[in-house]
């Protein structure tokens, strides 16, 4: 796995290259510019496929790789943690052209899964075992073949003995390893597992390979490894000190982003996360806690036994942050950025001018019971968000502005349109109109009232209480919507 930290490699004819040195990497280019462009096109097409139909996890993970560099300093492809908190995606355009579109998708998916699997639960002692290396290759290639619906491993042309060429598979074939496993165990008089049971999880594969008299290692060539002049392929599984913090951060941010999409009802994200969680079963308490923090129980429809976790709170924090982010005035200084790049530094975003205070309207439906813990928490959330001006409303059949801490009265019918009219400046309350422009409107309600269409539905966030109607997420256009648990004391 090429998750290395500033590791030096041998590029053909170019001496030693530090994979953290972007200028040196960019200097190693294919001789044919058309090959470089075709390699870039294949890479972009593969990443687009991930986001649309293949792998939301891979799509988001590569979005964390702010630099995607074509270079002949690697023989195939690699994801590099550079030691400065950033990750690079390196790829050899000549290799990508050789394996074609389906091969590029396979390689990038394989790389992404290596990053995720090896940092979720694997400790150094296990990673040092070559049998586990083989188990990881089998597990990841099995999932890649399954999720990408490919009939076999990528292939590329290699010279044959007759002076011509032939197509040769690249990487570890999980079916072939299983066949050798079956033959080995039967020779010992043991009963082997079926292919389906054998490939259930990474650790199951590892345990079953350990039962073999002669596991097929070494060597294990990862899909992104190739023979190098010194006997070590570019992307070989060297074990220098890795920037584990940067890699772990990128992976966990990716999984959290995909989890938010899954909880919003995105089918591809949900299926992929559930499959990934199933394959990491038994990975230890740290992994269980990570999945728990992200809301796996809520995704599965399970109730937490040890404590109640209100996922809507995290969802609202993330959604509200995304709404408010639109008001930030960040620019990219082109001249300064060019100088920084020339010196080998990351360009920095800069702020220009005074930043406008963000305006948040919080409207509480008081036609039914509105638990105080919900009000208290939203008050705390808005109050601790820097640069936010909050406006509080209670409503049922009438609209009543209030200040947090005041007693909120209600009990009549419910009318959403009066909130829309007030926020959009068409309705006066106590002789005054709302003259601000709302960056976000949070509606806390059971949803049982005539539907409305705000002028800017993308700015509205609906928190639907127990037993409520979540019609806003089915609205055209849909609005941000989530159910909240309001039975806590």
C-alpha positions in Angstrom: 0.0 0.0 0.0 1.4 3.4 -1.0 0.2 5.3 2.0 3.7 6.6 2.6 5.0 9.7 4.3 7.6 11.6 2.2 9.2 8.3 1.2 11.9 8.2 -1.5 11.5 6.0 -4.6 13.5 5.2 -7.7 12.0 6.7 -10.9 13.3 5.1 -14.1 16.3 7.0 -15.2 15.7 9.9 -12.7 17.4 8.8 -9.5 15.8 9.0 -6.1 12.5 11.0 -5.9 11.0 12.3 -2.6 7.3 11.7 -3.0 6.6 14.7 -0.8 8.4 17.0 -3.2 5.7 18.2 -5.6 8.1 20.1 -7.9 10.2 17.0 -8.3 7.2 14.9 -9.0 5.9 17.4 -11.6 9.3 17.3 -13.3 8.9 13.6 -14.0 6.5 13.7 -17.0 5.8 11.2 -19.8 7.7 11.8 -23.0 4.5 12.0 -24.9 2.1 14.9 -23.9 -0.8 13.0 -25.4 -0.2 10.1 -23.0 -0.2 12.5 -20.1 -3.5 14.1 -21.2 -5.1 10.7 -21.8 -4.0 9.5 -18.3 -5.5 12.6 -16.8 -8.8 12.1 -18.6 -9.0 8.4 -17.5 -8.4 9.5 -13.9 -11.0 12.2 -14.0 -13.6 9.9 -15.6 -12.9 7.3 -12.9 -13.4 9.8 -10.1 -16.6 11.0 -11.7 -17.9 7.4 -11.9 -17.2 7.0 -8.2 -19.4 9.9 -7.2 -22.2 9.0 -9.6 -22.6 5.3 -9.3 -19.7 3.3 -7.9 -18.3 4.5 -4.6 -19.2 7.6 -2.6 -16.5 6.8 -0.1 -13.8 6.8 -2.8 -15.2 9.9 -4.3 -15.0 11.9 -1.1 -11.6 10.4 -0.1 -10.0 11.6 -3.3 -11.6 15.0 -2.7 -9.4 15.2 0.3 -6.3 14.8 -1.9 -5.9 18.5 -2.8 -3.0 17.7 -5.2 -3.5 15.0 -7.9 -0.2 14.8 -9.7 0.6 12.9 -12.9 4.2 11.7 -12.6 6.5 8.9 -13.8 8.2 9.0 -10.3 5.7 6.2 -9.5 5.3 3.1 -11.6 1.5 2.9 -11.0 -0.4 4.9 -8.4 -0.1 6.0 -4.8 -1.8 8.0 -2.1 0.9 9.8 -0.1 0.6 11.5 3.3 3.3 14.1 3.1 3.8 14.9 6.7 2.4 18.5 6.5 -1.2 17.4 7.1 -2.0 17.0 3.4 -2.5 14.0 1.1 -1.4 13.6 -2.5 -2.8 11.3 -5.2 0.1 10.3 -7.6 -0.5 8.4 -10.8 1.6 7.3 -13.7 -0.3 8.3 -16.9 1.5 5.6 -18.9 0.3 2.9 -16.5 -3.3 4.3 -16.6 -3.3 4.3 -20.4 -2.0 0.7 -20.4 -4.8 -0.7 -18.1 -7.7 1.4 -19.6 -10.8 2.9 -18.1 -12.0 -0.1 -16.1 -8.5 -0.7 -14.8 -8.1 2.9 -13.6 -11.4 2.6 -11.7 -10.2 -0.6 -10.1 -6.8 0.8 -9.1 -8.2 4.0 -7.6 -10.9 2.1 -5.7 -8.2 -0.4 -4.5 -6.1 2.5 -3.2 -9.0 4.2 -1.4 -9.9 0.9 0.4 -6.4 0.3 1.5 -6.3 3.7 3.2 -9.7 3.0 4.9 -9.1 -0.6 5.9 -5.5 -0.2 7.1 -6.2 2.8 9.4 -9.5 1.6 10.8 -8.2 -1.1 13.0 -4.9 -2.6 11.9 -2.0 -2.4 14.4 1.7 -2.5 13.5 2.2 -6.1 14.6 -0.5 -7.3 12.3 0.6 -5.1 9.5 4.1 -6.6 9.7 2.7 -10.1 8.9 3.0 -10.9 5.2 0.0 -13.2 5.5 -2.1 -10.2 6.6 -0.8 -8.4 3.5 -2.2 -11.2 1.4 -5.4 -11.1 3.3 -5.8 -7.4 2.8 -5.2 -7.8 -1.0 -7.7 -10.6 -1.2 -10.4 -8.6 0.8 -10.0 -5.4 -1.1 -9.8 -7.0 -4.6 -12.9 -9.1 -3.8 -14.9 -5.9 -2.8 -13.5 -4.0 -5.8 -14.7 -6.8 -8.2 -18.0 -6.9 -6.5 -18.8 -3.2 -6.2 -17.4 -2.2 -9.6 -19.1 -5.2 -11.3 -15.9 -6.2 -13.2 -15.4 -9.7 -14.5 -11.7 -9.8 -13.5 -8.6 -8.0 -12.5 -7.1 -5.2 -14.7 -4.7 -6.4 -17.4 -1.9 -4.8 -19.3 0.3 -5.9 -22.2 3.6 -7.6 -21.4 6.2 -9.2 -23.8 5.8 -13.0 -24.3 8.4 -15.6 -25.2 7.5 -15.5 -28.9 8.5 -11.9 -29.2 4.9 -10.6 -29.2 2.8 -9.4 -26.3 0.0 -10.8 -24.1 -2.4 -9.4 -21.6 -1.4 -10.2 -18.0 -3.6 -9.6 -14.9 -2.3 -7.0 -12.4 -2.7 -7.7 -8.7 -3.9 -10.6 -6.5 -6.8 -12.7 -7.8 -9.1 -13.5 -4.7 -10.6 -16.5 -6.5 -7.2 -18.0 -7.2 -6.1 -17.5 -3.6 -9.3 -19.2 -2.5 -8.6 -22.2 -4.8 -5.2 -22.6 -3.4 -6.6 -22.3 0.2 -9.2 -25.0 -0.6 -6.5 -27.4 -2.0 -4.2 -26.8 1.0 -6.8 -27.5 3.6 -8.2 -30.6 1.9 -4.7 -31.9 1.6 -4.4 -31.5 5.4 -7.8 -33.3 5.9 -9.6 -30.0 7.0 -12.8 -28.6 5.7 -12.4 -25.3 3.9 -14.9 -22.4 3.8 -16.8 -21.5 0.7 -15.6 -18.5 -1.2 -18.5 -16.4 0.2 -17.7 -17.3 3.8 -14.0 -17.0 3.2 -14.2 -13.4 2.0 -16.7 -12.3 4.6 -14.3 -9.9 6.4 -10.6 -9.1 6.3 -9.9 -10.8 9.6 -11.8 -13.9 8.5 -9.5 -14.2 5.4 -6.5 -13.7 7.6 -7.6 -16.4 10.1 -8.3 -18.9 7.3 -5.0 -18.2 5.5 -3.2 -18.9 8.8 -4.7 -22.4 8.7 -2.9 -23.2 5.5 0.3 -25.2 5.6 1.9 -22.9 3.0 0.1 -19.6 2.5 1.0 -18.2 -1.0 3.5 -15.5 0.4 5.9 -13.9 -0.3 5.8 -12.0 -2.5 2.4 -10.3 -2.7 2.2 -7.6 -5.4 -0.3 -5.0 -4.7 -2.3 -3.7 -7.7 -0.2 -0.5 -7.7 3.1 -2.2 -7.5 5.5 -3.0 -10.3 9.1 -4.3 -10.5 11.7 -1.7 -9.7 15.4 -1.6 -10.6 16.4 -2.4 -7.0 13.9 -5.2 -6.4 11.4 -2.9 -4.7 8.5 -1.7 -6.7 7.2 1.9 -6.7 4.4 1.7 -4.2 5.9 -1.3 -2.4 4.8 -1.8 1.1 7.7 -0.2 2.9 7.0 0.8 6.5 8.6 4.1 7.2 7.0 6.3 9.9 3.7 7.3 8.3 1.8 10.6 8.8 -0.9 8.5 10.4 -2.7 11.6 11.8 -3.2 13.1 8.4 -4.4 9.8 6.8 -6.7 9.0 9.7 -8.2 12.5 9.6 -8.8 12.3 5.9 -10.4 8.9 6.2 -12.6 9.8 9.2 -13.7 13.1 7.6 -14.6 11.1 4.5 -16.7 8.5 6.3 -18.4 11.2 8.4 -19.4 13.1 5.2 -20.7 9.9 3.6 -22.6 9.0 6.8 -24.4 12.4 6.6 -25.4 11.6 3.1 -26.6 8.2 4.1 -28.6 9.5 7.0 -30.2 12.0 4.5 -31.4 9.0 2.5 -28.7 8.6 -0.2 -29.0 5.0 -1.2 -25.5 4.5 -2.6 -23.9 6.0 0.5 -26.0 3.9 2.8 -25.3 0.6 1.0 -21.6 1.2 0.9 -21.3 2.2 4.5 -23.3 -0.7 5.8 -21.1 -3.1 3.7 -18.0 -1.5 5.0 -19.2 -1.7 8.6 -20.0 -5.4 8.1 -16.6 -6.1 6.7 -14.9 -4.5 9.7 -16.8 -6.4 12.3 -14.6 -7.5 15.2 -12.1 -4.7 14.6 -12.0 -3.7 18.2 -13.4 -1.1 20.6 -11.7 1.8 18.8 -13.5 0.9 15.6 -16.8 0.3 17.4 -16.6 3.8 19.0 -15.8 5.4 15.7 -18.9 3.8 14.0 -20.9 4.8 17.1 -19.8 8.4 16.9 -20.8 8.6 13.2 -24.3 7.1 13.7 -24.1 3.6 12.4 -26.9 2.5 14.8 -29.2 5.2 13.5 -28.3 4.1 9.9 -29.3 0.5 10.7 -32.4 1.6 12.6 -31.0 0.4 15.9 -31.5 1.9 19.3 -28.3 2.5 21.4 -28.4 0.4 24.5 -25.9 2.2 26.5 -26.9 5.8 25.9 -29.1 7.9 23.6 -27.3 9.6 20.8 -29.3 12.3 19.1 -27.9 12.3 15.5 -30.1 15.2 14.5 -27.9 17.4 16.7 -24.8 16.6 14.7 -26.8 16.8 11.5 -28.1 20.3 12.4 -24.6 21.5 13.3 -23.2 20.3 10.0 -26.2 21.6 7.9 -26.2 25.0 9.6 -22.5 25.4 9.1 -22.9 24.7 5.4 -25.6 27.3 5.1 -23.6 30.0 6.9 -20.4 29.2 4.9 -21.9 30.9 1.9 -21.4 34.3 3.5 -17.7 33.9 4.0 -15.6 36.2 1.8 -12.5 34.1 1.1 -10.4 34.8 -2.0 -7.4 33.1 -3.6 -4.6 35.7 -4.1 -3.2 34.6 -7.5 0.1 36.4 -7.4 0.9 35.5 -3.9 -0.2 31.9 -4.5 2.1 31.6 -7.5 5.0 32.8 -5.4 4.2 30.3 -2.7 3.9 27.4 -5.2 7.2 28.3 -6.7 8.8 28.1 -3.3 7.2 24.7 -2.6 4.6 26.0 -0.1 0.9 25.6 -0.1 -1.0 28.7 -1.2 -3.3 30.3 1.4 -6.8 31.7 1.1 -7.1 35.3 2.3 -10.0 37.3 3.6 -11.0 40.6 1.9 -13.0 43.3 3.6 -15.3 43.1 6.6 -17.3 39.8 6.8 -21.1 40.2 7.1 -22.7 38.9 10.2 -24.8 35.8 9.4 -28.5 35.9 10.3 -30.3 32.9 11.6 -34.0 32.7 12.3 -35.2 30.0 14.7 -39.0 29.4 14.6 -40.6 27.1 17.2 -44.0 25.6 16.7 -45.9 26.0 20.0 -49.1 24.4 18.8 -48.1 21.2 20.6 -45.5 20.4 23.3 -42.0 21.7 22.6 -39.5 20.2 25.1 -37.2 22.7 26.8 -34.1 20.6 26.1 -34.5 21.1 22.3 -34.9 24.9 22.8 -31.9 25.0 25.2 -29.6 23.1 22.8 -30.5 25.2 19.7 -29.9 28.3 21.8 -26.5 27.0 22.8 -25.6 26.0 19.2 -26.5 29.4 17.7 -25.0 31.3 20.5 -21.6 29.6 20.2 -21.4 30.0 16.4 -19.1 32.9 15.7 -20.5 35.9 13.8 -24.2 34.8 14.1 -27.1 37.1 14.8 -30.1 35.1 15.9 -33.8 36.0 15.8 -36.3 33.8 17.7 -40.0 33.2 16.8 -42.7 31.1 18.3 -45.8 30.4 16.2 -49.0 28.5 16.1 -52.0 30.4 14.6 -50.1 33.6 15.5 -46.5 34.7 15.2 -44.7 35.9 18.4 -41.0 36.9 18.5 -39.3 36.1 21.8 -36.0 36.1 23.6 -34.5 32.8 24.8 -35.4 32.4 28.5 -38.8 34.0 28.1 -41.8 31.7 28.6 -43.2 30.6 25.3 -47.0 30.4 25.0 -49.1 28.6 22.3 -51.7 26.0 21.7 -53.7 27.1 18.7 -53.5 26.0 15.1 -50.4 26.0 13.0 -49.6 28.3 10.0 -46.2 28.0 8.3 -47.0 30.7 5.7 -47.0 33.5 8.4 -43.3 32.6 9.2 -42.4 32.6 5.5 -44.1 36.0 5.0 -42.4 37.5 8.1 -38.9 36.2 7.2 -39.3 37.5 3.6 -40.4 40.9 4.8 -44.1 40.8 3.8 -45.7 40.6 7.2 -45.4 42.9 10.2 -45.5 41.8 13.8 -46.2 44.4 16.5 -45.9 47.0 13.8 -42.4 46.0 12.7 -41.2 44.1 9.6 -38.2 41.8 9.4 -35.6 43.8 7.5 -32.7 41.4 7.5 -31.7 38.7 4.9 -31.8 35.3 6.6 -28.8 33.0 5.9 -30.7 30.1 7.5 -34.2 29.5 8.9 -34.6 26.7 11.4 -38.2 25.4 11.8 -38.8 23.2 14.8 -42.3 21.7 14.2 -44.3 18.5 13.9 -44.9 19.4 10.3 -48.7 19.1 10.4 -49.9 22.2 8.6 -50.4 23.3 5.0 -47.2 23.1 3.0 -45.3 26.2 2.0 -42.7 27.1 -0.6 -40.2 29.8 0.6 -38.5 32.0 -2.0 -35.1 30.4 -1.0 -35.9 26.8 0.1 -32.2 25.9 0.2 -31.8 28.2 3.3 -34.6 26.5 5.3 -33.8 23.7 7.8 -36.7 21.7 9.2 -36.5 19.7 12.4 -39.5 17.4 12.6 -40.5 16.3 16.2 -41.9 13.0 17.3 -44.7 11.6 15.1 -44.4 14.5 12.7 -44.7 14.8 8.9 -41.4 15.1 7.1 -42.9 16.6 4.0 -40.2 19.2 3.5 -37.7 16.6 2.3 -40.3 15.4 -0.3 -41.0 19.0 -1.4 -40.1 20.2 -4.8 -37.4 21.5 -4.5 -36.6 19.4 -1.4 -35.5 21.3 1.8 -33.1 20.1 4.5 -35.1 18.0 6.9 -34.4 15.7 9.9 -36.4 14.0 12.6 -35.5 14.9 16.2 -35.9 12.9 19.4 -37.7 15.2 21.9 -38.4 12.7 24.7 -35.2 13.3 26.5 -35.2 15.1 29.9 
